[in-house]
Structures are given as C-alpha cells and as structure tokens.
Amino acid sequence: MFYHSTRDESAHISSAEAIIKGLAKDGGLFVPSEIPCLSADEIKTLADKSYQERAIMILGKFLTDYTQKEITDCVEKAYTKEKFGTNNIAPLYKLNSKEYVLELWHGPTCAFKDMALQILPHLLVTAVRKTGVDKEIVILVATSGDTGKAALEGFADVSGTRINVFYPSDGVSKVQKLQMVTQKGNNVNVTGVNGNFDDAQTGVKKIFTNESFSSLAETHGFMLSSANSINWGRLVPQIVYYWSAYADMCKEGEINFGDKVNIVVPTGNFGNILAAYYASEMGLPVNKFICASNSNNVLTDFLNTGIYDKNRDFNLTISPSMDILISSNLERLLHFASGRNCTETKEYMAQLSETGKYEVSEKIKEFLKQKFSADFADDTETKETIRKVFQKDGYIMDTHTAVAKAVYDKYVSKTKDETKTIIASTASPYKFSGSVMEALDGSDGLMFGKDEFEILTELSEKTGLEIPASLASLKDATVLFDITCEKEDLEQVVKDFLRL
C-alpha cells in the first residue's frame, strides 16, 4: 500500500516514509491509496484475540511495508500491562443497557494519546532503520494539553530522536502543564506559547513547510517529523481501539456480529473521530458518528452546514484539549468525501489559509449529513453531566468525556435512536480534578486557589478511585522547563534547541 498527500496524488511513498516525514512538503496530510477491508471471518476472529493481537492484524493491513515481526515487536513493546495497568489496554465500561464507555486513558499519561504515542516511537525507529535514513529525527509537536506529555513520554531518551513540544501557556490544565514541564530526558524541550493552540499548531506547520529551514536542519544532520495526529503513525493505531471495542461487545454478548453501533467522540483536531470513520470504511458496522464539541464549536457548525469558519471568538473551557478552531485532520475526511479529489481539497485549504473559511460542495454536504451528527456542550452542561452520571450510575467522567455524553443525550432526545453506542472516554478525571470536583459539588469557583494535589486527594476520597501514580508523583517533581515564546518565534526556539 502506498501513501500520498491530500493535496497531490502524484508522489506515492511507503508507510514508513510517510511516518518519518509526518507532513507532506505541500502542507498536505498523507493518506493511504486505498482503505483495506476486513472480511466477515476476520471480524469474527477479533473477539477471541487480545488487544495486542487485534492491533497486529489491523496495523498489518495498512503498514504493508513492515514485516509481521516488525509490527509484532512494535505492538509488544507499546501495549504492556506495566504501562497501561491492565491487560485489556482499552477496556469497555458498560454504563447502562445501551451506552458503553471506551476507556482510552489507562496509559502512563492518563490520556487517550498514549494509545498511539506509546507505539509511534517504535514505528518511527523501525521506519528509519528500514529506509536507511542517516539523520537524527526531530519531532515537533503542538499540543492542546494531552498530546504533548504523551509524546514526551514516548520519545524521551529514544536513540536517534529529539522532541520539542509547544503548548499554549495559559490554555492547559495545571496537571497537564506539570506533566510537560517536569519531563526528564536528554533529548526533550518544552516551550509555552503566548497564544492559543491554533497559534502553536500554525507555527509548527510553518516550520514544516519552510524549505530553507528544512535544508538548514538537514545540513546539520537533522530531519523534521511530527507526533501530532497529522502523522499517519499517530492516526493508524487509533483505528485499532474502535475495532477492539466492537469485538469486546460481541464477545460479551452485548451485540451480534454485524449489528451497527453509534460512536460518540469528543473532538477538537478531528483525529480521534476520523480513526473511527476509517474503521467503518474497513467494515466496522457504524450507524452514526456523533461529533461532540465544546463551546469552540467550529466542527458542529461545519458538519451541520458544510461551512467551515474559524473567524470566531476563541473560548478557554474546562475541556482544554478541545479548545481548537483549526481541525487539521478534517482535511483527510474532505479528501475522502470529495472522491479523493486532491485539487478540490487543496482549494479548500487555501481558502482556509487566506480567509479563515470555506464552503464544501453539495456532494460533500450530503456525505456529511448521512454519516455524521454534531452538537456541542458548554461548560455548564458539561459539569451537569459529570454530576448526573455520578449520581445515577456511580461513574466518574472527565470534562471531555462529559462533553461527549452531554452531546449524545441531546442526540437521543432529538432522534430517539436506540442503537447501542460507544462513547470514547479520552482522559482520566484526575487530569481535570478541579473542574470535576466543582461539578460533583455543584459550586463554581469552589477549587479556586486550592493546591492541585489537595484537590486530587479530595476527588479520590469522594469517588473512591485511586489517584494514578503518574499524577500523584508530580507533587514532588522538579520543573525543568519554564520558558515561553511569542507565536512568531517558534522557529527560533527550534533553532536554539538544535543549536543551528
């Protein structure tokens, strides 16, 4: 299988090359030349496989230039009980007779990004070896909170790599920031950006598409790559856990093979829900994809109208990983929905860059209407959902998962759809303990001024859930990175990091 840019299909490269490059030279995202399908027999065999075995099967369909042994080695190094605290890796929690919470946050950083970023370094190192690249790989990451720490955790001290993470200095939770600025490793750098996530993401993309900078880096023995979900090596492992959830539901007798499910995803950059869509194109029976946004509801408006317009107020919310107005992975969906029309996709992206908005064709609008439902929940609705679910079901959600649940409840109220539903749970409630505690106690500002670790203890006492060791240990961790930069200065930060 080969890969090409969403904006130009002329150059076909291997999956290993796509993973190393991260982003195409024309600014496009790499997509597979075709979507492989699972046969009915293959789907049925998933129920009796472990998560690792499911991952080997799914990844093997896309990474055809990797050997079976190479894929197996990558999977076995990434998905261990020691790292995820469970052999199940991505357990499914039955909330009630029709709602199932897919817990994607049992990894070392307590967020769903671990599901991809624990395996990406192994895929990348293998790719470098396979392709004969003789340069040091420099990973550049813009994060709205969770990707940064997960990438740092995955790449820290990995031979032949360096990683520079940029985060909005006032746009992440206290725990998220602590996780990043206390990161150890001889090859890591962490920088706050005086701006929002979109500023950080735009700055990183500019570096990737700056040919003079790339040439300068290459003359010094460096090659740029990305660990954001724009990298195919980030996206393809996410396809696995939707298949795994479906297989678990079949195994437990909750559904029969062939029954359709709904999938609800809280999303900002569109990667997580796009992975679910790719799974459906492989044969996963999906009735509806429900896209859940917070008050930064640019995706809600787009999926409902076909008009993407980032020219709006940017809101800081209690679900900061979704505080995004430029959803990069949407480009991959547009490419697919347009019939793989690279010219059309390129035109939409040019309009977005030049005017901040674009309107898709009637063909794509009809595609979106058939496949997707979209809505949003503000902070008040999010907190109400956390409280109600805990009171009714004894289950505690983080602020992002609660956005998904709130939007799903609106969807059911509107459509009366009784299809069994998978809700993607993207982070541990402990990562956003202040907002979760306020939700449970029904009092805004209750946690203001309180020590972050005091709040963690209060949440544990109230819910009976054990504080994850990786978060509890932050209390005594030393801050190693306390620098910030202006949004125009990301390139200089990277130059200083690499001593160019």
Steps between C-alpha positions, in 0.01 A plus 500: 500500500623848415432844643466843343416855605139614531602782264699306239467133409795490260766391751442157655709407802506210747340512843848509657587811298165661587559440871850648483392809305185566707376777271525524122715778351191667353345525846261213434447192715597151392212263423499135388438428134214273606317394814549128569195295599464226759308195388205371703716212621781735608255717691365198688849386601565834674276404793737227613817705456685713754532875444854444381391236247224729373755779456736276304219403262371854440841666471613229260224602259639854471875466563564251223870586466560395862557131559272305732786474747565875492137580570483237774814639666359855494165389644653287775731781611217755507201322651609343827324455832785689667423811292119477491422335832277245327539220247190632325679828407172669391225361727130551429280607792128425473324812623148370433314279255592710197802712593856367523796714602824419318770591754804612306692655788664214687844577355793675672372857445132425575373616159394334176805632320700219664313252281695631199801670651625192683538322166597789270865518618542130423335538160721800426828341609412192295420722200833680529683169503296362206548803276867560574450855630830613652376817669380569853120534505369820659140470619307829512171495689228756561270392780172610653594305811520122475702435184798685639556287807416178317752583227765598756441178691526296182810663352703590810853362461409305185826467308518696175219739587441841659165651590381859546148551637312831480191560718276808553641645821157584645295239313567172683403369841744523791554126494559498125757777533677328788516178304686676219730743680632230736585257217843342527710399199820607329322553168194703604401867501171656615387854421191699590350718224340835576187421303250219454537150356426614146791746526731217608371264232530763226854581611607136484343455154689807377827341609416180313421683177802734522741345250792721603466388862472134396813536287688665787395219734604233251847650455545458874383139494136547603170400340166643616199284589182531703326313779171687460207312352597648163760219499354180357692305764291679762168443329519136394538355855180682598302295249580191706309588815168549323529151355602376844196657666267344244669161546459527879129579463457192279701284737287604798177439308400865505458498120517246220758512222367735233290711738560871456618728780523876545836653586520825699831685515594826675724660243695811417759407238272233347758220513326274751164501323673470161660176622150370575392596151794315344401195706152517349646513150684180587170334584418602859117523512426861605158664495604856587813691592412757765749785514501675837651848542525748785429872461765515227239342277650559155460129418136500608422783262700343219342155520154655515543762225801407289657837581828503692566838659772550758434874516337495841582556865739249654372368834705364786293216646520229765565252216822665372615216274206593275567873498583499130368699202716345224431127487791368297381143448178618340707539183526121475122462519450770237739319270306177540157664474598684182575170327874536571507826308834653594437820305171564679653425840792732430261779404307468828823516699619803303173678575536415868852641504406816310155585641452271800200327345373282216178335388502145364310365201143367515643152450708529817213659692282199422782267604533677835125494559481125446800405711520755782300668772654793684425715802680672784481542877613805696674488837177511698355206309828312536505536878133406528572184303791402726281543807195318357697201374676459836174528692311261273763246397783549749737565211735797490586672171758760411394825338559381142315171535215693661476720190452183295236366739311832505495517120392137476208568737392787274525271198281232658246758614477633145512175302369235744777276360531183713816369329760380749772760529872519571608822676872572470639598840815695434652585839508405865280726718810567709656701219227762547430443868408859586221523243382148582481577871307820432261302284443241770442765768299728273698810587699709250827639633504257792852386413642846433832547676518144627814295456469263202603198704258582779224487238624162374469364852150645543388344172638163604323517836172599338500239223701216652727496193874465551714789379716384208860465615629704204292799612561463873877504437478845340473655845873457563618529139745776408399755236761474223348730236363846580552688172234654277516660157287715275299323229731643232813358661452120488761457225761680708422278798566192286820653363623563854403147606693348210782760520459593135 
